[in-house]
Amino acid sequence: MQKKMQSFQPSKKLGQNFLVDKNFISKIVNSINPKLGEILLEIGPGLGSLTFPILEYIEKLYAIEIDKNLSKKLKNFFPSKKLVIFSKNVMKFNFLEFYRKNNKPIRIFGNLPYNISVFLLLKLIEFSSIIKDMHFMFQTEVANRIQAHPNKKNYGKLSVIIQYFFKVTPILDISKQSFFPIPKVNSSFIRLQPHICSPYYVKNVKILSYITNIAFSQRRKIVRHSLSKLFSEKKLYDLGINPLLRAENISISEYCRLTDYLVKKNFLIPK
């Protein structure tokens, strides 16, 4: 692996930081726990730090890699029947078509570039019904936002929306020294599993997103003020919401309650 790294110059533009710590690599592979017959899709295999050990457990692995030079390097090590690489931007990848070809729930994993991690995660929400689980490396600050609970400063719209769709489990915190080149921040590895029996339900997730966007964009204000155009103070009380609380004090279930009220009122999101 060291020789391969020396012969490859990571791209700052693509946000490439490769995990090289063998101890953490082993722990991550164990936490993913790949098994024969499963459909695994790796996002950003890079130099193959996870690709190589994962392939020891399964017959075939699929990967999405935007860097064509890296794709060629990986293809030189494995026959196409063992490792299938899609050389494209993951943001344009058709996950639904991929699912239909394999006809099995997808297990997705990867060390995500920091510059697209949140955008990609929000994109994958659309495909939660065809995903078995996801294991991703995030910048620790982002991972903390994803798994944050009410009454915490890092609890926000991202926390609400992701936890509405997925059960989030922290796996590992990884120091920046475990990567090449060394990034400026530490990373965290987490598991996301679509809810089997969801604790939350709304008839219109777009309205949930709309409400949380307004609330958290004015997070220093109490909701009596930040949500005043949507709910009167009396209506907040009627819905069991304390108008004197701030956005970070409102639980996901309470945001769902607010959402369902607007749905019943036939509320239309302004264009």
Order of alpha helices (4+ residues) and beta strands (2+ residues): alpha-beta-alpha-beta-alpha-beta-alpha-beta-alpha-beta-alpha-beta-alpha-alpha-beta-beta-beta-alpha-alpha-alpha-alpha
